[in-house]
Amino acid sequence: MTKLKLTYTEAVEELEKILANLENNSEVNMDVIAENVKRATSLMDFCKKQLHELDEDLEKMIAGLDN
C-alpha cells in the first residue's frame, strides 16, 4: 500500500477538525481524547518540520540573491 504524502495545508485542516471535535464534544471518552491528542501531536511535529524546511530554503534563496 502506498502512503500518500500529507501536505502542510492538509495537516492544519486536520488539526482544526480535531480541535473543533474536542471543543464541541461534551462526551468525555478518554480513549478518544488520547487518540486525538496523539494524532494532533504528530501533525504539529509534521507542520513544525515543514516550516523549518521552508525557512531553510528561504534563507538559502536570500543568501543566493546577495551573491
C-alpha positions as a Markdown table, in Angstrom:
| # | Residue | x | y | z |
|---|---|---|---|---|
| 1 | Met | 0.0 | 0.0 | 0.0 |
| 2 | Thr | 1.3 | 3.4 | -0.9 |
| 3 | Lys | 1.2 | 6.1 | 1.7 |
| 4 | Leu | 0.0 | 9.5 | 0.4 |
| 5 | Lys | 2.2 | 12.4 | 1.2 |
| 6 | Leu | 0.5 | 14.8 | 3.6 |
| 7 | Thr | 0.7 | 18.5 | 2.8 |
| 8 | Tyr | 1.1 | 21.3 | 5.3 |
| 9 | Thr | -2.4 | 22.6 | 4.5 |
| 10 | Glu | -4.0 | 19.2 | 5.0 |
| 11 | Ala | -2.2 | 18.8 | 8.3 |
| 12 | Val | -3.5 | 22.2 | 9.5 |
| 13 | Glu | -7.0 | 21.3 | 8.4 |
| 14 | Glu | -6.9 | 18.0 | 10.2 |
| 15 | Leu | -5.6 | 19.8 | 13.4 |
| 16 | Glu | -8.5 | 22.3 | 13.1 |
| 17 | Lys | -11.0 | 19.4 | 12.8 |
| 18 | Ile | -9.5 | 17.6 | 15.9 |
| 19 | Leu | -9.7 | 20.9 | 17.9 |
| 20 | Ala | -13.3 | 21.6 | 16.8 |
| 21 | Asn | -14.3 | 18.0 | 17.7 |
| 22 | Leu | -12.7 | 18.3 | 21.2 |
| 23 | Glu | -14.3 | 21.7 | 21.8 |
| 24 | Asn | -17.8 | 20.7 | 20.6 |
| 25 | Asn | -18.0 | 17.2 | 22.2 |
| 26 | Ser | -19.5 | 17.1 | 25.6 |
| 27 | Glu | -18.8 | 13.4 | 26.0 |
| 28 | Val | -15.6 | 12.6 | 27.8 |
| 29 | Asn | -14.1 | 9.5 | 26.3 |
| 30 | Met | -10.5 | 9.3 | 27.5 |
| 31 | Asp | -9.6 | 6.8 | 24.8 |
| 32 | Val | -10.8 | 9.1 | 22.0 |
| 33 | Ile | -9.2 | 12.2 | 23.6 |
| 34 | Ala | -5.9 | 10.4 | 24.0 |
| 35 | Glu | -6.0 | 9.2 | 20.3 |
| 36 | Asn | -6.9 | 12.8 | 19.2 |
| 37 | Val | -4.1 | 14.3 | 21.2 |
| 38 | Lys | -1.6 | 11.7 | 19.9 |
| 39 | Arg | -2.6 | 12.5 | 16.3 |
| 40 | Ala | -2.5 | 16.2 | 16.9 |
| 41 | Thr | 1.0 | 16.0 | 18.3 |
| 42 | Ser | 2.1 | 14.1 | 15.3 |
| 43 | Leu | 0.5 | 16.7 | 13.0 |
| 44 | Met | 2.1 | 19.5 | 14.9 |
| 45 | Asp | 5.5 | 17.9 | 14.6 |
| 46 | Phe | 5.0 | 17.5 | 10.9 |
| 47 | Cys | 4.0 | 21.1 | 10.5 |
| 48 | Lys | 6.9 | 22.3 | 12.5 |
| 49 | Lys | 9.3 | 20.3 | 10.3 |
| 50 | Gln | 7.7 | 21.7 | 7.2 |
| 51 | Leu | 8.1 | 25.2 | 8.4 |
| 52 | His | 11.7 | 24.7 | 9.4 |
| 53 | Glu | 12.5 | 23.2 | 6.0 |
| 54 | Leu | 10.8 | 26.2 | 4.3 |
| 55 | Asp | 12.7 | 28.6 | 6.5 |
| 56 | Glu | 16.0 | 26.9 | 5.5 |
| 57 | Asp | 15.1 | 27.1 | 1.8 |
| 58 | Leu | 14.2 | 30.8 | 2.0 |
| 59 | Glu | 17.4 | 31.5 | 3.8 |
| 60 | Lys | 19.4 | 29.8 | 1.0 |
| 61 | Met | 17.5 | 31.7 | -1.7 |
| 62 | Ile | 18.0 | 35.0 | 0.1 |
| 63 | Ala | 21.7 | 34.3 | 0.5 |
| 64 | Gly | 21.9 | 33.5 | -3.2 |
| 65 | Leu | 20.5 | 36.9 | -4.0 |
| 66 | Asp | 23.3 | 38.6 | -2.1 |
| 67 | Asn | 25.9 | 37.0 | -4.3 |
